Amino acid sequence: MLISESYRKELTEQHKNDEDWGTGPKINIIQICHWMYMNKVKRVLDYGCGKGENLQWFLPISVSNYDPAVPEWSADPKPEDYLLCTDVLEHVEPDYIENVVKHLVSKFKKKAFVTIALQEARITLPGGRNAHLIIKSSEWWIELIKKHAFIEQLEFSRNLPSSKFNHEDIVLVLRKLK
């Protein structure tokens, strides 16, 4: 199981009530574009795509969308050569994170670009809890992901000091384990 029915409903409500919720990568778009250019990506699976509307505006590529909380994108996707998963894993219910990481790894053939926030979100879900359900250290995330994929590249991303929000991510490029 990847998501509980109650959480799926809560996220679906959040998508309906907040026009900015799930609108795609913003903070790491330059890194994403560079990664796609360097890998000659023509098609990508946007895993946890939210509204699934921004990526095609930034990049001249074909995009497959997957998000279990958005009815039009909730069907289990076919694997693609490349996968993008930005600001998603920290939103997963803790009881299902292992299943979600296994599922994510099963959905790319060559490489995946993954970002994970390491702090609380600015948003509270309709049920009253913070939108980032898993707040763990970079070491915790790395150990989890290393069980299922090879980490080809690891970077840390932080907002500029002038930003009004403190935002720190880990940025990972993954390959399949051999």
Residue pairs with C-beta under 8 A, 6 or more apart in sequence:
1 96
1 99
2 68
2 96
2 99
2 100
2 103
3 11
3 68
3 69
3 92
3 93
3 96
4 93
4 95
4 96
7 69
7 93
8 68
8 69
10 125
10 126
10 127
11 69
11 91
11 125
12 69
12 70
12 71
13 126
14 21
14 22
14 69
14 123
14 125
14 126
14 131
15 21
15 22
15 50
15 51
15 69
15 70
17 126
18 123
21 50
21 51
21 123
22 49
22 50
22 51
22 52
22 67
22 70
23 50
23 51
23 53
23 54
24 46
24 49
24 50
24 51
24 52
24 53
24 54
24 55
24 86
25 32
25 54
25 55
25 84
25 86
25 87
25 115
26 54
27 87
27 115
27 157
27 159
27 167
27 169
28 86
28 115
28 157
28 169
28 171
29 58
31 113
31 155
31 157
31 171
32 58
32 59
32 84
32 86
32 113
33 58
33 59
35 41
35 113
35 173
36 44
36 59
36 61
36 82
36 113
39 82
39 110
39 111
41 61
41 81
41 82
42 61
42 62
43 61
43 62
43 63
43 64
43 80
43 81
43 82
44 55
44 61
44 62
44 63
44 64
44 80
44 82
44 83
44 84
45 63
45 64
45 65
45 66
45 77
45 79
45 80
45 82
45 83
45 84
45 107
45 108
46 52
46 55
46 63
46 64
46 65
46 66
46 84
46 85
47 66
47 77
47 83
47 84
47 85
47 88
47 104
47 107
47 112
48 66
48 67
48 85
48 86
48 87
48 88
48 89
48 91
49 55
49 63
49 65
49 66
49 67
49 70
49 73
50 67
50 70
51 70
52 63
52 65
52 67
52 70
52 72
52 73
55 61
55 63
55 84
56 63
64 77
64 78
64 80
65 72
65 73
65 77
66 73
66 74
66 75
66 76
66 77
66 107
67 73
67 74
68 74
77 107
79 106
79 107
79 108
79 109
80 107
80 108
80 109
81 108
81 109
81 110
81 111
82 108
82 110
82 111
82 112
82 113
83 104
83 107
83 108
83 111
83 112
83 113
84 112
84 113
85 104
85 112
85 113
85 114
85 115
86 113
86 114
86 115
87 115
87 116
87 117
87 169
89 97
89 100
89 101
89 104
89 114
89 116
89 134
89 141
90 116
90 117
90 118
90 121
90 132
90 133
90 134
90 135
91 131
91 132
91 133
91 134
92 100
92 133
92 134
93 133
94 133
94 134
97 134
97 144
98 144
101 144
101 145
101 147
101 148
101 149
102 148
104 112
104 114
105 112
105 148
105 149
105 174
105 176
108 174
108 176
109 176
110 175
111 152
111 173
111 174
111 175
112 149
112 172
112 173
112 174
112 175
113 171
113 172
113 173
113 174
114 145
114 171
114 172
114 173
114 174
115 157
115 169
115 170
115 171
115 172
116 141
116 169
116 170
116 172
117 132
117 167
117 168
117 169
118 135
118 136
118 137
118 138
118 141
118 168
118 169
118 170
119 132
119 135
119 166
119 167
119 168
120 130
120 132
120 135
121 130
121 131
121 132
122 165
123 130
123 131
124 130
124 131
125 131
138 156
138 170
141 170
142 151
142 154
142 170
142 172
145 151
145 172
145 174
148 177
149 174
149 175
149 176
149 177
150 174
150 175
150 176
150 177
150 178
151 172
151 173
151 174
152 173
152 174
152 175
153 171
153 172
153 173
154 170
154 171
154 172
154 173
155 170
155 171
156 168
156 169
156 170
156 171
157 168
157 169
157 170
157 171
158 167
158 168
158 169
159 165
159 166
159 167
159 168
